[in-house]
């Protein structure tokens, strides 16, 4: 494949960027909110799992200690 000169490359990049369908502001905000909600839910889930495992191990080790 032949290398394009820098001017052709820039023209091709501009053409390709023009084909991109950019999200609307509403879509960006909605997606961002969903990411934050999922991050909070995931954090809460792992906090709960960690707490349950820690409590269980503390109880088990307390019986034998």
C-alpha positions in Angstrom: 0.0 0.0 0.0 1.5 3.3 -1.0 2.0 6.0 1.6 -0.1 9.2 1.1 1.6 12.5 1.3 0.8 14.5 4.4 -1.7 16.8 2.6 -3.7 13.8 1.3 -3.6 12.2 4.7 -5.1 15.3 6.3 -7.8 15.5 3.7 -8.6 11.8 4.2 -8.8 12.3 8.0 -11.1 15.3 7.6 -13.3 13.2 5.2 -13.5 10.4 7.7 -14.2 12.7 10.7 -17.0 14.2 8.7 -18.6 10.7 8.5 -18.7 10.4 12.3 -22.1 10.6 13.9 -21.5 12.6 17.0 -23.8 11.9 20.0 -26.3 14.6 21.0 -25.8 16.5 24.3 -28.7 14.6 25.8 -27.2 11.2 24.8 -23.8 12.2 26.4 -25.5 13.4 29.6 -27.7 10.3 29.8 -24.7 7.9 29.2 -22.6 9.8 31.8 -25.4 9.5 34.4 -25.7 5.8 33.6 -22.0 5.3 34.1 -22.1 7.0 37.5 -25.1 4.9 38.6 -23.4 1.7 37.5 -20.2 2.7 39.3 -22.1 3.4 42.5 -24.0 0.1 42.3 -20.8 -1.8 41.5 -19.0 -0.1 44.4 -21.9 -0.9 46.8 -22.0 -4.5 45.6 -18.3 -5.1 46.3 -18.5 -3.2 49.6 -21.3 -5.6 50.7 -19.4 -8.7 49.5 -16.2 -7.5 51.3 -18.2 -6.8 54.4 -19.9 -10.2 54.4 -16.6 -12.1 53.8 -14.8 -10.0 56.5 -17.7 -10.6 59.0 -17.8 -14.3 58.3 -14.0 -14.7 58.7 -14.0 -12.6 61.9 -16.7 -14.9 63.3 -15.0 -18.1 62.2 -11.6 -17.0 63.5 -13.3 -15.8 66.8 -14.6 -19.3 67.4 -11.2 -20.8 67.2 -9.2 -18.0 68.8 
